Amino acid sequence: ELPPLLENRIQFEVMSADWMLDEDGRVYLIECNATPVLYDPQNPKQRLSTPGLRLYDRLYKQDPDTAVVDDTDLIRDAIQLALEGSQKKTTLWKHLITIP
């Protein structure tokens, strides 16, 4: 049972996992990230603290229409899932589990 202050609060976690397939189609988990780095080109104050973020930023600035580096929709969909308990049919997220 949760303390009264936490009883009606909604919380969610964003995690990422990197997978690889071998030539026979076997799947291997390469790594899990409890704090994935998400790129938001609409946020000019975002710190580009990793080589990946700097690459995403450069690709986005070169051609924002074709760069597949904008995580804004992923962030928006995750918040919708957490707050409303539902997700759009076209979302990239998979709702794996709800823990009461």
C-alpha positions in Angstrom: 0.0 0.0 0.0 1.3 3.4 -1.0 1.5 6.4 1.4 -1.4 8.9 0.9 0.9 11.4 -0.8 1.9 8.9 -3.5 -1.4 7.1 -3.9 -2.8 9.2 -6.9 0.5 10.1 -8.5 1.4 8.9 -12.0 5.0 8.0 -12.7 6.7 6.5 -15.7 10.2 5.5 -16.7 11.8 5.8 -20.1 14.4 3.2 -20.8 16.1 2.0 -23.9 17.6 -1.3 -25.1 19.9 -2.0 -27.9 19.4 -5.3 -29.7 21.3 -7.1 -32.5 20.4 -9.9 -34.8 22.9 -12.5 -36.0 22.9 -14.1 -39.5 20.6 -16.9 -38.1 18.0 -14.4 -36.8 18.9 -14.9 -33.1 18.4 -11.8 -31.0 21.0 -10.5 -28.6 20.5 -7.9 -26.0 23.6 -5.6 -26.2 22.7 -3.0 -23.5 20.0 -1.4 -21.5 20.0 2.3 -20.6 18.0 3.5 -17.6 18.6 7.1 -18.6 18.5 7.2 -22.4 19.6 10.4 -24.2 16.7 11.9 -26.1 17.2 14.6 -28.7 14.7 17.5 -29.0 15.6 19.9 -31.8 13.0 22.3 -30.5 15.0 22.9 -27.3 17.8 25.3 -28.1 19.1 25.0 -24.5 19.6 21.2 -24.7 23.1 20.3 -23.7 24.8 18.3 -26.5 26.8 16.2 -24.0 27.4 13.1 -26.0 28.8 12.3 -29.4 25.4 10.9 -30.4 23.6 14.1 -29.5 26.1 16.1 -31.4 25.7 13.9 -34.4 21.9 14.1 -34.2 22.1 17.9 -33.9 24.4 18.1 -37.0 22.2 15.8 -39.1 19.0 17.7 -38.1 20.5 21.1 -38.9 21.7 19.7 -42.3 18.3 18.5 -43.3 15.5 18.5 -40.8 13.0 16.9 -43.2 15.0 13.7 -43.7 16.9 13.4 -40.4 15.4 10.6 -38.3 16.8 11.9 -35.0 13.9 13.9 -33.5 12.7 12.2 -30.3 9.9 14.8 -29.7 7.1 12.4 -30.7 8.5 9.7 -28.5 8.6 12.0 -25.5 5.0 13.3 -26.3 3.7 9.8 -26.7 5.3 8.6 -23.4 3.7 11.5 -21.5 0.3 10.8 -23.1 0.6 7.1 -22.0 1.6 8.1 -18.5 -1.0 10.8 -18.0 -4.0 9.4 -19.9 -3.3 5.6 -19.8 -3.7 5.3 -23.5 -1.6 5.7 -26.6 -2.2 6.4 -30.3 -2.2 3.5 -32.7 0.8 4.9 -34.6 3.1 5.3 -31.5 6.6 3.8 -31.4 6.2 2.9 -27.7 5.2 -0.5 -26.4 3.4 -0.5 -23.1 4.9 -3.6 -21.3 3.5 -3.5 -17.8 1.5 -1.5 -15.3 2.4 -1.9 -11.7 -0.3 -0.8 -9.3 
